[in-house]
Amino acid sequence: MATTTETGIPARELDDSALERELERLHETRHETFLNGSGDALQVHTERMLALEEEYARRFPERTSPDTMRTREGSRAMDGRGD
């Protein structure tokens, strides 16, 4: 995904701990930016958050796979509608 405004070090260039730290900080500030930031601030925040999330998912697919019970198949199996 190409960004229109690049802020900070590109996600692919961050080491694992910096990527996790920056992603955590963005998640912490998301609500405040959504409620009180300008349209431009929200757009930049969104682009950066998506870039970091995509990189995190690329590096750690096992950490970002959905919980079985949060999928339709898992939910159906739990209530006896499996197969």
C-alpha positions as CSV (number, residue, x, y, z in Angstrom):
1,M,0.0,0.0,0.0
2,A,1.5,3.3,-1.0
3,T,1.1,6.2,1.4
4,T,0.5,9.8,0.4
5,T,2.4,11.1,3.4
6,E,5.3,9.2,4.9
7,T,6.0,9.9,8.5
8,G,8.7,8.3,10.6
9,I,11.0,5.5,9.6
10,P,9.4,3.2,7.0
11,A,7.8,0.2,8.7
12,R,10.1,-2.4,6.9
13,E,13.1,-0.6,8.3
14,L,12.1,-0.8,11.9
15,D,13.5,-3.6,14.1
16,D,11.0,-5.9,15.7
17,S,10.9,-4.1,19.1
18,A,10.6,-0.6,17.5
19,L,7.8,-1.9,15.2
20,E,5.9,-3.3,18.2
21,R,6.5,-0.1,20.3
22,E,5.3,2.2,17.5
23,L,2.3,0.1,16.7
24,E,1.3,0.0,20.3
25,R,1.6,3.8,20.6
26,L,-0.5,4.4,17.5
27,H,-3.2,2.1,18.8
28,E,-3.1,4.0,22.1
29,T,-3.6,7.4,20.3
30,R,-6.1,6.3,17.8
31,H,-9.3,7.2,19.7
32,E,-7.9,10.7,20.5
33,T,-6.9,11.3,16.9
34,F,-10.3,10.1,15.7
35,L,-12.2,12.4,18.0
36,N,-10.1,15.5,18.1
37,G,-7.6,15.4,15.2
38,S,-8.0,17.2,11.9
39,G,-8.9,15.3,8.8
40,D,-5.3,15.5,7.7
41,A,-4.1,14.2,11.1
42,L,-6.5,11.3,10.9
43,Q,-5.4,10.4,7.4
44,V,-1.7,10.4,8.3
45,H,-2.4,8.4,11.5
46,T,-4.5,5.9,9.5
47,E,-1.8,5.5,6.8
48,R,0.9,5.0,9.4
49,M,-1.1,2.6,11.4
50,L,-2.0,0.5,8.3
51,A,1.7,0.4,7.2
52,L,2.8,-0.8,10.6
53,E,0.0,-3.3,10.9
54,E,0.7,-4.8,7.5
55,E,4.4,-5.1,8.3
56,Y,3.7,-6.7,11.7
57,A,1.3,-9.2,10.1
58,R,4.0,-10.0,7.4
59,R,6.6,-10.6,10.1
60,F,4.4,-12.4,12.6
61,P,1.6,-14.2,10.8
62,E,1.2,-16.6,13.7
63,R,0.4,-13.7,16.0
64,T,-2.2,-12.2,13.7
65,S,-4.1,-15.2,12.6
66,P,-7.7,-15.1,13.8
67,D,-8.9,-17.0,16.8
68,T,-10.8,-20.0,15.6
69,M,-13.8,-19.1,17.7
70,R,-14.0,-15.7,15.9
71,T,-14.5,-17.2,12.5
72,R,-17.8,-18.4,11.1
73,E,-16.6,-22.0,10.9
74,G,-15.4,-22.0,14.6
75,S,-18.6,-20.4,15.8
76,R,-20.7,-22.9,13.9
77,A,-18.7,-25.8,15.3
78,M,-19.1,-24.4,18.8
79,D,-22.9,-24.3,18.6
80,G,-23.2,-27.7,16.9
81,R,-23.7,-26.6,13.3
82,G,-20.3,-27.8,12.1
83,D,-19.7,-29.4,8.7
